[in-house]
Amino acid sequence: MSAAARAILASDFTRGRIKDFMLEREVLIAFLLACLLLGSMLGIIYIRGHERQLTSELQYSRQQYDDMTLMHSQLLLEQATWSQQSRIQNVAETKLNMQVPSSKNVITVE
């Protein structure tokens, strides 16, 4: 290093400027880190809220699924009950006045 460079670095004016620059740089870095920290915190808050909303929707959908599964099994049971042969024959005889034909009235085609 030359004598002139040493003299410039050793002067009070230059030392003050370098210290101010370093201080400004440290403040800028601290400010940027604080902004990143704030952004990260807000992101976590948003994600947690969204997660709670999706969890609530999932529980609601599961409840609907369980209700529909129960209704489907009840409808299958009802369908099996309504389609029993004895019930159909009973309705045909009572409400429609239908009768089983006698063997004389039956014609078989071969």
C-alpha positions in Angstrom: 0.0 0.0 0.0 1.4 3.4 -0.9 1.9 6.2 1.6 -0.9 8.2 0.0 -3.4 5.3 0.4 -2.3 4.9 4.1 -2.7 8.6 4.7 -6.2 8.6 3.2 -7.3 5.5 5.2 -5.8 6.9 8.4 -7.5 10.3 8.1 -10.5 10.9 10.4 -12.7 11.9 7.4 -12.2 8.5 5.7 -12.6 6.5 8.9 -15.9 8.2 9.6 -17.2 7.6 6.1 -16.2 3.9 6.2 -17.8 3.5 9.6 -21.0 5.3 8.4 -21.1 3.0 5.3 -20.6 -0.1 7.4 -23.3 1.1 9.8 -25.7 1.8 6.9 -25.0 -1.6 5.5 -25.6 -3.3 8.8 -28.9 -1.4 9.2 -29.9 -2.3 5.7 -29.2 -6.0 6.3 -31.0 -5.9 9.6 -34.0 -4.2 7.9 -34.0 -6.8 5.1 -33.9 -9.7 7.6 -36.7 -8.1 9.6 -38.8 -7.9 6.5 -38.1 -11.5 5.6 -39.0 -12.5 9.1 -42.3 -10.6 9.0 -43.1 -12.1 5.6 -42.4 -15.5 6.8 -44.7 -15.0 9.9 -47.5 -13.7 7.7 -47.0 -16.7 5.4 -47.3 -19.1 8.2 -50.5 -17.4 9.5 -52.0 -17.6 6.1 -51.1 -21.2 5.5 -52.4 -22.3 9.0 -55.7 -20.5 8.3 -56.0 -22.2 4.9 -55.2 -25.5 6.5 -57.9 -25.1 9.1 -60.4 -24.2 6.4 -59.5 -27.3 4.3 -59.6 -29.6 7.4 -63.1 -28.3 8.1 -64.2 -28.9 4.6 -62.7 -32.4 4.7 -64.6 -33.3 7.9 -67.8 -31.9 6.3 -67.3 -34.0 3.2 -66.6 -37.1 5.3 -69.8 -36.6 7.2 -71.7 -36.2 3.9 -70.1 -39.4 2.6 -71.1 -41.3 5.8 -74.7 -40.0 5.5 -75.0 -40.9 1.9 -73.5 -44.4 2.5 -76.1 -44.9 5.2 -78.9 -43.7 3.0 -77.7 -46.0 0.1 -77.7 -49.0 2.4 -81.2 -48.2 3.6 -82.4 -47.7 0.0 -80.9 -51.1 -1.0 -82.7 -52.7 1.9 -86.0 -51.0 1.0 -85.6 -52.1 -2.6 -85.0 -55.7 -1.6 -88.1 -55.5 0.6 -90.4 -54.0 -2.1 -89.2 -56.5 -4.8 -89.9 -59.7 -2.8 -92.0 -62.2 -4.8 -94.5 -62.7 -2.0 -95.2 -58.9 -1.8 -95.6 -58.5 -5.5 -98.0 -61.4 -5.6 -100.0 -60.0 -2.7 -100.3 -56.5 -4.4 -101.3 -58.1 -7.7 -104.0 -60.2 -6.0 -105.4 -57.4 -3.7 -105.1 -54.2 -5.7 -105.1 -55.4 -9.3 -107.5 -58.3 -8.8 -105.1 -60.6 -10.6 -105.2 -64.4 -10.1 -102.9 -67.2 -10.9 -104.3 -69.0 -13.9 -105.4 -72.6 -13.5 -103.7 -75.3 -15.3 -106.6 -75.6 -17.8 -106.0 -72.0 -18.9 -102.3 -72.3 -19.4 -101.1 -73.1 -23.0 -97.5 -74.0 -23.4 -95.8 -73.3 -26.7 -92.9 -75.4 -27.8 
